[in-house]
Structure formats: structure tokens, C-alpha cells
């Protein structure tokens, strides 16, 4: 889905941002290549996000970022705006990095006085309660990964009616983006599902390809979005058969249990479609526990490097991994869209995030860095080391 912005930041607002854009352009382009795989056709909201992400923070700001990340609520000592990240589930590596991305982006705005983080821990009722609490606190911006999906729509509408700028990312509420809330920030998850099947089809030349799908928390809209389209593509492919699907709660243990079940029931599992690289490390352990060779094609959305280290250790040419982008930086885009809107920019109802599938290769595992590091994150390796040491 294509989006356009009819009007970019007004000149006065752009000047107020006070970023040395020309000096940062090369670094921003490098970040775009790292995270998105392209510098072409990127919409202005995403461009602005990467320009800000390229701005180097002072040592004091970096220390404050780590404090905000650990404490969940923090004061910046400047500005007047309160921004919040309402996470539907925050208890894995990917979500914790996403939280830090949000904090770092917030600190690039001198207007931001307070940064709040909440996690609903996969509980829809708590997600609603968290958002209502933020409304009661009269925050200015709520960015959210709404794992509860449409159940949150009435509360999002309430926040919007109260003058709060609400931006979901990756998964949506439904409803009417642009009216019920500012915009939806996401890559095309349906296309992601189709590409999962496409890459499996290209990598496996056997007459029959037996596939399993893994998802996150039960009923979450992210897994549902790509699986709907991957299953349509599987149905149209005469060589492919979907053996089944299982939830993992986006944990290594959940992936271990799910894959152990499939391996005990099926002689062949040729391909696994999933969104969480770090979680599939549990799947690798399941193959090892079942004494089965890692003769499998895995397609993934995220790119935590620990799985790539497992791949190098396996040293098996039949173990193939294709991945998109971790997308932890989408919380930054959500915040930037909200801040641009507050500065007077017109934001479209959908902000598309480009992505390109890539194949794992030797050298992507860096043993000196945390296993939890998403290759595409905009958080520095030094900060990641401090976060996860």
C-alpha cells in the first residue's frame, strides 16, 4: 500500500527541529541500508525518523536513556510533552530493544519532558487498563504495539477524542486510521507472508515441501496478518503442504515445545515460517533434542544474531535462513509520526515501512556482541551491551 504526505513539516517547525541534516545525511543513509535494505522510495515520515536516529546523543543523554529504559518512567529535565509506549507484551528481547529505540528517539526531541513505558504482558484487559491510565495522566502521545488488536479500538478512540495522538505500529486496531487514531506504521505483513512462501519455494527443489507455521501470543494480529497470506500462497502451490501451526508466546521455550511436537508427529519438516529469530533458537534445540539434522528452511521477520550464530555452529548447507528486518525501529517511526503531526505536518493514514528479504551468511554472527542483538536495530552495539550484559 502506497502512502503520500501532502505537506511536509512547515518551515518554522522544520527549523525548530534544529538538526544538522546535511551533516547527518550519509549516516542516515547508512542506517536506512542497515535497517531497510534500501534508500529508495522511502516516505518522508520514515526519512525523518532515520535523520533523527542518526543524531549522536551526548554521554549524558545515553546515560539518561539507559535509566529511562530500566525505570520505565523518567523525566528528561526539559520540554513539556509526555510521550508513552504502551506495549501489548514486553517480556522478550525484541520488545525490550523496541522500548530502547523509542526512548532514544524521544530523547532526540527537546520538547519531550517525560517518557513512560507500560507492558500488558499479553493480557488484553491490562492493555486496555494501561491505555486508560495513560489517558488519565493526560499524556500527549501514545505509541503502541496493540497485541490485543480491535479490543483496544474503543480506548484508542477515547484517547484521540481527548486530544492524545495515538499511533499503533506493526499491528493495528482496525477502525478508521486517520480518524480513530493518527496513522498505522507497518510494513506490508501480507506481502511478508507471501515472500516467506516464495523463498521456501525457491530454496527447496523437492517434489513435496512440508511446512509448519509458528506464531506469537494466541490471537495476536501480527502473526495472523502474515499467516493469512502465507496460507493462501501455500494453498496455491502444488508442492507445498501445511502440516500445522502453533503459538510460541514469542519465547525460546515456546518454540522448543512447538517444534518438539511437530518433530515427534512428522517424519519430515522441510520449512518453518515464523516471525521471531531469537525465539527460534528454541526450535534449533528441539531438532538437537530429537536427534534430527537441521535440514530445514526457516523464514523469519526478525534478525537477532544469536540464531545466526547457531546457524554457523550447525555448519549444515541444508539449514537455510531467510529474514526480513527486526523492525524494532518501528516504535521510533510511530513517535516521529506523532511529533511531526504535532508540529503541523499532515500524516497519511498508513505509513509504509519498506523491507527486503535476505539470506543469512557467514560473518553475521559477532561473538563479541550480545546474542540478543537484532542486526537491523538502530540501537548502538555499545548500548546493547550495556542493556544485556
N, C-alpha and C positions, 0 to 999 in steps of 0.2 A: 504494500500500500504506500502510495507516494504522498508526501506532505509538503506544503509550502508555507512560508511565512510572508504575509502581505507587507508587513512593515517590521523592520529590524529595530534595534534599540534607537530611540530618539538620540539626537546628537548630544543633548545635555546629559542624558542618562549614560550614554557610552563614555562620555568624558568623566563622569563620576566614578566609573569603574576603575579608572586610573591605572590600567595595566599597560606595561610596555609591550604592546602586541608585536611590533616588528622584531623586537629583540627575542621574543619567545616563539616566533613562528616556526623556526626549524625544530625546536624541541617539541612543540605541539604536534608537528607533522610526524615526528618520530613516535610519539605516544599514540597517535592515530594508527600508524602502521602496526605497532605492537599490539594494540587492543582490538582494532577493527580489521586489520589486514588491508586497508586501503586509505587513501587520502582524497579520493574522488567521490563526487556526488553526495557529500556529507551535508546534512541540513544545518542551518545556522545555529539552532539550539545546541546540537552536538558539537559544532565547531567552537562555540563559546565555552562549552564545558571543558574541552581539551585545552583551550587557551588558558583558562584559569588553573587547570590541573598542572600546567607547565610552569606556573609561577612558583618559584622556590620560597618555601617558608623559612623563617628565621629559626635558630635553635630554640628560642623561647616559644615560638608557635608550635614547633614539633613536640616540645615537652607538654604544652597545653593539650595538643591533640591526643597524646597518649593518656593524659589524665582524663580528658573527656570520654575517651573510649572505655576506660576502666570504670569510671564513676557513673556512667550512663546519663548523668545530668551535670552540666557545668556552665559557669559564667565565663564570658570571654573578657570582660572588663571594658567593653566598648559597645557602641551601637545601641539599637533599641528593639530589634526584631528577635523573636523567639522562633526557632525552627526545630521541627521534630521529625524523627524517623520512627514510624510505627511499623514494626516488623511483625509479620504473622508467625514467624518461627525464627528464633535467633541462635539456636543451640548447635550449630556446626561451624566448621571452618569458613565455608563460603559466606555465611551470613555475618560472621564476625569481621571478615575482611570488608564486606559491603558496608558495615557500620563505620569502619575506619575511613573508607572512601568518602562517606557522607560528612564525617567530622572534618576531614581535611578540606573538602570543598567549602564547607560552611566557614572555615577559618580564612578562606580567601576573600570573604566579604566583610569589610569593616562595619557594615550595617548590622551584623548578627551579634546579639548580646548574649543569647542563651541557646544551648544545644541540648535537646532531650532525645533519649532513645528508650523505646519500650519493646518488649518481645511478648507476644501472646502465647508462645510455646505450643503452637499448633492448635490452640483452643479458640474456636470461633467466638464463643461468648466473651472470652477475655479480650480478643481483638476488638470487639465492639466496645467493651468497657474501657479499654486503653484509649480508643479514639474519643470516646465521650469525655474521658478525663482530660485529654488534650484540648477539647473544645472548652471545657470548664476553665482551663488555665488560660484561655484566650491566646493560644499560640497564633503565630502569623502564617506558618507554613507547615503542612503535614505531607511528607513523602512517605509512601508505604508500599511494601510488597504484600498485597492482600491475599494471603493464602486462603482466607475464608471466602473469597470471591464475592458473588452477589449478595451474600448475607451482610456485607458491610455497606452496600449501596445506600440504604436509608441514612446511616450515620454520616457517610460522605456527603450526602445532600445537605444534612443538617449543618455540617461544618462549613460547606460552601455558603449556605444561607446566612451563617454567622460572620461571613467575610473572610474566612480562612481559605487559603489557597491549597487545594488538595491535588496531589499528583501521584497516582499509582505507577509503579514500574514493573516490567516483565509480565505480570498478570494483572487483569483488570477487574472492575466491579460489574461490568455490563452498564446498563443505563445509557445516558447520553453524554459522552465526553465532550467537553466544551461548554456544557450547561450544568450537569450534575457535579462536575469537577473540572479542573482546568484542562487536563490532557492525559493521555496514556503514553508512557515511554516504554517501548518494547521493540525487539526485533520481530520479524515475521515468524512466529513459532510454528505455524502451519508449514511454511517453506522449510523450516528446520527439520520437521518430521519427514518431509518428502526427501530431503537431502540425506538424512540418515539411511533411508532405504536405498537411495541411489548409490551411495558409497559402498554399502554392503553388496549390492548387485554387481558393481564394477570390480570389487576386490575378491569375490568368490565366484569361481567358474564351475562349480559343481552343478549337477543337474537338479539337485534339491538343496535348498537352503532353509534350515530350521532356525527360527528367530524367537527370542524372548524379549519382552519389554519390562523394564524396571521403572518405577515412578517414586515419588517422594512420599509426603504425608497423604493419607487416604483422601481422595476427592479434591486434591489441590488443583487449581486451574492451570498451572504451568504444565504439569505432566499431561493433563487432559488435552491441552491445546495441541501439543506436538503429536501425541499418540493418536488423536483422531485422524490426523492427516497421514501419519506413517502407516496406520492400519488400512486406510484407503489405498495407499500405494502398494502395500503387501498384497491386498486382495486382487489388485490388477496385475500382479507379477506371477506368472505361471510357475516359476521356480521356487517361490517362497511360501513358507507355511509359518503362521504364528502359533507357537506352542502354548503361549500363555503370557500373563503379565502379573506383576507382584509389586506391592508397596515396600519401600525400604525405610521410610521416615528420614531419608537423606542421611543415613548413618552407615558406617562400615559394617556394623553388626547386622543391620537390617539387610544389607546387600549379601552378606555372608549367608544368612538364613534363607533368603530368597533363592540365591544361586545353588545352595546346597539342595534345596527342594527340587529345583529343575534338573540338576545333575543326577539326583537319585531316581528320577522318574523317566529320564530320556537318555538314550544311548548317545545321541548327537545333539549338541547345542552349537550351531555354527556362528551365530551372531547375537549380540546383546545390544539393544538400544536403550540408552539411559542418559540422564542429564548431568550427573554429578561424578566427576573424575575421582575425587578423594573418596567418595563413598564406594566406588567400585574396587578399591583396594581390598574390601571385604570379599568381593567376588573373586579376586585373584586367590585369596586364602581358601575359598570354597573349592576351587579347582585343585589346589595343592592338597587339601584335606581329603578330597575324593580320589586322589592319585590319578588325576586326569591331566593330560597335557594341555597347555594353554593354546590349543588350536582353535582360536576364536577371533572374530572381528568385533570390535567394540566401537560404537559411535557415541559421542558424548557432546554435551553442550559446554561443560566447564573444563578447566585445564590446570588443576592443581598438580604440581610437578611430582608428587610422591608416586602417583601411578606411572608416570613416565620413568621413574627410577626402577619401579617393579618391572616395567617392560624391558629395560636394558638388562636387568638381572636375569630375566627369563631367557633372553638370547634365543628366541624362537621366531623364525621367519614367518610362521603361520599365526602368530599373535600380532594382530594389526589394530592400531588405534587411530581413529579419525575424530577430530574435535573441532568445535567452533570457537567460542571465546567465553571466558569465565563470566563476563558481564557484571562483575562486581561493581564496575564503574557506572552502572545504570542508576544507582542511587545519586550519584553526582549530577547526572543529566536531569533527573527529576527535580533536584534542588535548583539547578540552574534555570530550568524552565519556569519554576515558580518565581525566582528572583528577577528574571527578565520580564515576566508579566507584571510584577510589582513596579518595575522601572518604566512600564508603559508599552512594552512590546506586545504585539498580537501573536499569540501562540496557537498553532493549529491543534485540532482535537486529537491528533496522533503524531507523536514524534518517533520516527522510524530510526532504529539503530542498525547500521549495516553489519553484516557478518560474512566470513568466508571459512569454509571447512578446510582443515589442514591435516596432514598425516604426521604422527609422531616420528621423530628422527633422533638418532644418537646425538648427544650433546644438550638435549633439552632438560636432562637431569643434572642439577648442580648440587653435589653433596654438601657444599658449604652453606647452602641456604635451607630454610625450613621446608620440610616435605609439604607443608600446607600451602606453600606459596602458589597462587594462581599465576601462570606465566603471563597472562594479559593484564594483571592488575596494574593500576596506576600508583599504588602504594609502593614506596621505595623498599628495596630489599633490606636496608638498614632498619626501617620502621617495622617491617615484617619480623625481622629477627628479634626486635625488642618486644613485639607483641606476643610471640610464640616461644620465646626461649624458656 
